[in-house]
Amino acid sequence: MNTMHSHSVPEPRFSASYGHGWEQIKKHFLVLLLLVIFLGIADSPASLARESDRDQTLLTPILHLLSLAYGFLILPVFNYGGDLLFVKAIRDQKLEIETVIQGFRNNYVHIILAHLITTALIILGFLFLIIPGIILACRLAFVSYLVMDKGLEPVAAIEKSWEMTRGHGLRIFGMGLAAVPLFCAGLLFFIVGAVVAVMWVKAAFASLYYAIDARQQWENDPYIVRE
């Protein structure tokens, strides 16, 4: 018989997600700090190419092409692997930093397709008066977790994320809005504060995913006993 301790799982609420996320950050601070720094460095090639618009040269089109390829074929693997590491931290599972690159070995195609489809849907949503884009961004917030954590194929992950986030859309939107002042406050403490703010936001979203996933397991598995 499976036993799941309800006291170890946060409530699927705004404050509980940020609260639980903060507690888990303190337990796994060094690994998560290194992870966020790595993700920031991994994003820098795409950022540099975007900034190259200021100084147009003959190499600018090539840089944009390379940046586009990198942003769609390599960077998603790092980001999806990072999301999985945050979920593992929230669950108090063993953290291995190489998890951030495991997508290159295991489910690379699923990651790339999931990223492409999700990005395309959100962009299309924003083209239709912005609000549909916001709704799609909120309802598809769990796609990366589901691809990495559950091994779902892209379309199945999108459908599952839509189902899991039903009734939580406004909460996810609020958590996203809260990330802005958190990051701004972090900037007051220079780079370290900003990095910690990013860690906190990522941990909060992973906590919400964990909470909703755990409760769905309780509802669907009669052999899980809540203590």
Helices and strands as residue ranges (DSSP letters): E 2-4, G 6-8, H 14-27, H 29-51, G 52-54, H 60-73, H 75-90, G 97-104, H 108-127, H 131-139, H 143-149, H 154-164, H 169-187, H 190-220, E 224-226
